[in-house]
């Protein structure tokens, strides 16, 4: 597990709390949002990689 520290500006507090109203906690909402963003960032990196040459590899795992 990696620990991160987020600094949320006071001006965003109300909007963030409103958005997290349905979550079990504000922390849970933020953790889920960060995980989603990390997944999207990883997907963007994968799509920017050149394709692998898998000729002759077949289609079985």
Secondary structure, 3 states (H helix, E strand, C coil): CCCCCCCCCHHHHHHHHHHCCCCCCHHHHHHHHHHHHHHHHHHHHHHHCCCCCCCCCCCCC
